[in-house]
Amino acid sequence: MVIFLVGGVRSSKSTYAEELLTQCNKKTYIATMINNDSENNQRIIIHKSRRDSSWNLLEIPYNLDMNTEINDEYVLLDCLTNLLANELFVLNKKPLDAIYSIIKGISFIKSKTKKFVIVSNNIFEDGNEYFDETKMFLKTLGELHKQVVKLSDKVYEVEYGLRRKLKGW
């Protein structure tokens, strides 16, 4: 089963994702954020402090499709937005190549797990003018979200700690 959670930054989607796997044994947390500044470091510390020792941690900031280390039945990927940004701007992949790589990795993990929770950000509602690079990122993230929704059994929007079911029972 794949559960996709999408919502605004700091909307409690990661907390909810962790709650979905609280009672599960053998669980892996895939962290995609690169610790390259003090703000990211603080966010990583906060995320780690919420999890107990029952979680295995894999830091996979890119090339999800190349990782075969996942041995647990329950997996949380947090977050798809960072993963895509790293594929595009660290590895300099073309948008379609980045989407292909990520979907290939997600499909692999889906085939190995009982429950796979994927977290991503909704960053589409600002309405401001953007640089071309930002427009490309938004378009690519939107397309990636559509493909992840197709692979998902359940989809929730999370805002202000509240959840709204968009797909699934």
NORTA-V779939 format. One line per field, one symbol per residue. ss: DSSP state (A for helix, B for strand, O for the rest). burial: b if it has 24 or more other C-alpha atoms within 12 Angstrom, else e. Layout:
ss: ???
burial: ???
This chain:
ss: OBBBBBBOOOOOAAAAAAAAOOOOOOBBBBBOOOOOOAAAAAAAAAAAAAOOOOBBBBBOOOOAAAOOOOOOOBBBBBOAAAAAAAAAAOOOOOAAAAAAAAAAAAAAAAAAOOBBBBBBBOOOOOOOOOOAAAAAAAAAAAAAAAAAAAAOOBBBBBBOOBBBBBBOO
burial: bbbbbbbbbebbbbbbbbebbbeeeebbbbbbbbeeeeeeeeebeebbeebeeebbbbbbbbbbbeeeebebbbbbbbbbbbbbbbbbeeeeeebeebbbbbbbbbbbbbeebebbbbbbbbbbeeeeeeeeeeeebbebbbebbeebbebbbbbbbbeeeebeeeeee
